[in-house]
Amino acid sequence: MAAHLEKKTVQAGDTRWSYYEGGEGPTIVLLHGFADSKEVWLEVAKQLTPHFHLVIPDLPGWGESSRDMAANYDIDAQAARLQVFVQALGLNRFLLAGHSMGGAIAGVYAAEHPEHVGELALLDAFGLKFKENAFARETLAGKDPFVFSDRAGFWRAADMVFAKRPEIPGRFVDVLVARNVRDHAFIAKVFDELRDPSQYLAVQNRLGQLTMPVLGLWCLDDKVIDISAMDSLRNGLVHAPAISTSTLIGCGHMPELEKPQETAQILTSFALSH
C-alpha cells in the first residue's frame, strides 16, 4: 500500500506470473535475485512510483509465481519466459533493472530484445567475470550457501549477503527457514543449472550485443559478486551509447534492501538522463 502497488496475476506461457504493478510515468521492470521474490523491491518502489510505472514480477519458479520441477529455470529459459510476460502485459519500451540472478536475466533479455529495453540497469549482477572470492570457490565446488534448515544457517546466509545483520524477529526467521526448507529441491536444481559456464558468464558473453545505455550499480563490499565485475561490464560494453557506474558504501549484496533510498535515486537519475 505504501508503495502504491497492486498485486496481479497473469498466465503467460508455462507460468502463472504473480507481480506488482503501480505508479505512472515511464515504465521500469524490476527483477529479483536467486531464492528471492518481488517483495525485495518494495522499499525502492516507494521512492519510484510517484514518477514511474513499475512492473515487479516474481520470476517463474520463485515467490508466488508457478513452478514446474521438470522445467528448465536457467538464465536463457527465464529470459525467454520474460519475453512472453512482456508480450502478455503489452509492454513496449522500458528500463529493465535486475539484481543478482535477475541482473543476468535482464542482461540476456536486453541483448536478445533491444526493441523493448530502452535502458538496462544491472545491480550486483550475476553473469559477469569477477575476481574469484570465497563464494565463487564454494559454489564451483558444489556447495550451495543459499540452502539452510535452521536459524544458524539462515544467519550464515544473511552474513554473506548483508554488510550488517538486519534486525529480524526470531519468529520471522523461522518462517523464512520453513520456506527455504520447503524449496530445498528447487533451489538445489536451479543452483546446479547456474553452475554451468554458459550461465555464470551469460551476460559477459553478450556484452557486445548491448546497444542501449547501461548502468552498473554495485555495493563496495559485495561478498557474493565481487565489485571487479563492474570492470568486466565497463570493458565489454563496446556498443552501449552511454555507460554509468555507481558504487554504494555500507552494503553487501543487497543494495535494494540495505540502501533503498540511494538505489532509487540512482535508478531515477539514470532513467531521467536517457
N, C-alpha and C positions, 0 to 999 in steps of 0.2 A: 504493500500500500504506500509506504513512504517513497518508494522508487517510482510510483505511478505506472506499475506494470500489471498486466493481466495474464493469467496462466491460460494457455490454449493448447489444443492438440490437433494434429493433422496426420492423416495417413499419407505417406509419401514413399513409394517403392515398397521395400520389405519392412519398413519401420513405422510404427505409430509414434510420431515425434511429440514430446512434451516440450513446450517452450514458453518463454515470457515475451510479451510484446507491449510496447508503450512508448509514449513520447511523440513529438512532432518535429519535423525537420529532415535533414539528410539522414539516410539510413546507415546504422552501424550494426554489424552482425558480430557477436562476441562468442568465441568458442572456448570451453573449459578444457582442463588438462586430464591426465590419466587418473582413473579411480576417483573422479570428481563429478560435479554436477553444476547446473545453471546457477544455483544459489550462490556460488562463489563470487559472482559478479554483482550482487545486489548493492553493496556499498558504493561501488563505482557507478552503477546505474542511477543511483540517487542524484549524482552530480551531472549526469548526461541527459536524462530525459527532458529537462527544460529546453534543451537545444537540439536534440536529435531523436529520431525514430529508432528505437532499439529492438532487435530480434536476438534473443538469447536462448538457444536450444540446449536441451540435454542431448548430447551426442548419442547416436544409436548404440544401444547396449548399456548405457550409463544412466544414472538418475532414474527418472520416471519414463524414459523412452523404452520401447520394446527391445527385446534381446532374443537372439536365436543362437544357441550354443553350437549349432552345426555351421554357422556362417563365419565368414572372414571379417575381422574388425581391424585390419592393419590400416596404415595411413592412406594407401591408394583406394582401398574399398570405402573408407569413410569419406574421402574426397568425392568419390562417385556418388555416394548417398547424399552428400551435401548438395550436389547439383540438382538432384530430384526434389529435395526440400526447397531449394531456391525457386525452382520452377513451380512447385505446388503453391508457394506463397506469392508468386508473381513479382518477385523482387527484380529490379532492373540493375542499376549500378549502386554499389555501396562500399563503405570502408569495412574491410574484413580484418578483425583482430583475433588472434589466438594465443592462448597461454600454453606453454609446455607442449604436450601432445597435440593440443588444439592448434598451437602455432605451426606444427608440422603439417597438419591437415590444411590449415589456412594457406601455407606456402605452396603446397602441391595444387590445391584448388585454384589459387591465383595464377599459377603457371599454366594450368590447363584451361582456365575460363577467364582470360583477361577482359572479356567483354562485360563481365559482371563486376569485377573488382577495380574500383576507381583508385583505392589506396589500400595498402597492406601494412598491418602493424603486427610485429612478432614480439611477444613478451616472454623472456626467458625460454625461448622456443627449443623444442626437441627437433632433431633432423639436420643439425649443423655440426661440422667438425669443431671440437674444442679440446683444450688441454686435458689429458687424462687425469681424472681425480678418483677418489676412493669409490664414489658412486659408480663411475664407469667400470672400474675394475670389478666391483661386486656384481654388477648386472651382467657384464660379459661372461662372468664365471657362472652365471645362472641363479644368483641369489636375488630374490625379489624383496626389496626393503618395504614395499607397499602392502605386503600381506602381514597381518598381525591377528592375534587371538586373545589378547588381554590388554589391560591398561598400560603395562610396561612397554609392550610392542607398539601401542598407539603413540606413546610419548617418544619412543625411539624414532619413529617415522616423522613425528612433529618436529623433533630437534633437527632433523635433516632438512626439512623444507622451510622452517621459520628461523629467523635470526634470534628471535626472543619467544619463549614459550607463551602461547596465548592463554588467557585465563578462561578455562572451560570447566564448569562444574562436573564432578565425577559421574553424575547420572547421565549427562550428555555424552561424556566419553564412552560410557557403557553402551549407549545407543549406537555410536559410531563404530565401536568394536563389533557389536552384533551385526551391523550392516556389512562390515568388512568380512566377517566370518561367512555370512550368507553368500557373499560374492566371491569367495576364495577361488572357485573353479574358473569363473570368468576372468578375474584379474590375472590369474596364472596363465590362462590361454592367450590373452591379449599381450601380456608381458612377453611371452615366448614369441609371438608373431613380430613384436617390435625389436627383437634382438638381432634380426637379420640386417646385414649392411645396407640393403636396399631401403630399409626403413629408418635406421638411425642416421642415414645420410640422405633421406628423402628430399629435404629442402636444398641441401648442399649441391646435389646433382642437378637441380633445376634453377639455380640462381641466375644463370644466363638467360632463362626464359622469362624472367620477371621484368615487365615493361611499364610498371606503374610506380608512383612514389612509394618508398618503403621506409617504415620506422622500425628500428630495433630498440627495445626498452629492456634493460637488464638491471637486476639487483646486484650490487657490487659483490656481495657475499654469498652468491648462489652456490650451494654445495652439491646441487644436482646437475644443472647445466652450467658449467663454468663460463664466466664472462668473456673468456677468449673466443667463444662462439660468435661474439659481435664482430671481431676482426674477420672471421671467416665470412660473415654476412657482408660486411663492407667491401672486402676484396673481391667477392664473387658477383656483386651487382653491377655488371658491365653495361646493362641496357636500361637500368632504372633511371628515370629523368631526375629524381631527387632522392637523396638518402639522408635520413635523420637518425641520430642515435641519442639516447638518454640513459644515464646511469643514476640509479637511486641508491642512496646510502641508508643503511639501517634496516635492510630487509634481506631475506634469503631467497627462496624460490617462488614466493607468492606475493608479488607486488600488489595484486588486486585486493588482497586481504590485509597485508601489512601496511601498505601505503596507498589506500584507495583514492584519497583526495588528489595526491600528486599524480597517480596513474591517470585519473580522469582529466586532470589539467593537461597532461602531455598528449593524451589522445585528442582532446578538444583542439589544442593549438595545431596539432598535426592535421586534423580534419579541416580546420578553417584555412590553413595555409595552402591547401590544394583544392 
